[in-house]
Amino acid sequence: MRKMNCVPALLLSVIIPLICLSSCASTPSGSGKPVILVVSFGTSYRETREKTIEAVEKTITAAYPDYEIRRAFTSQTIINILSKRDGIKIDNVEEAMKRLVKDKVKDLIVQPTHVMNGFEYDDMMA
């Protein structure tokens, strides 16, 4: 029996629909491409990140090749752990949005991967 990796398809089937800001049509951003910002709670475990968050991002990249894919985490605790322990810099939502403005991005889709609403999701929406 062949083992199938169905995590991305399963996650994408329950993800909240894309939140489109601006026109989200084919108008390029200031950086040359429209952007999809994938917002996840985050995880400090590399293998888990590869199997879940990165798998979702790869699926989105394959489905939307004309878009630049960016990442943000909602858990500042996870962001801090990754920065201190592994030297990995991941933006929180506010930092990601400031970077998008700085980069003159005009077309943006925000894709949360949160399965259920909670503080981090509410904070992201705000």
C-alpha positions, 0 to 999 in steps of 0.5 A: 500500500502506497502512503499518500501525503494528503495534508496540503489538500486536507488543509486547503479544503478547510482553510478560510477562503482567500482574503483579497485586498485591493484588486487582486486581478492581474495588476502587478504589485510594486515588486512586479508580482501580486503577493499571497501572504500565507499566515500561520500560527507557526511551529518551532519544529522543523519537520512539522513546519516542512510537513504542514506550513511549507507543504501548504505554501508549496501547494499555493505556489503551484496553484498560483505561479504568477504570485509571490508567496510570503510567510507570516506567523501569528505566534510571537512566541514561536517567532522568538524561539525560531529567531533565538534558537535557529537564527530564522527570521519570520515576520509577524503579521504587522511586520509583514504588512509593513514590509508589503507597504515598503515594497509597494505591493499593490495587490495582496491576498492574505491566506490564513491557515488557521483551522479555527478562530482564536486570539491569533486569528482575530488579531490577524484580522484586526 
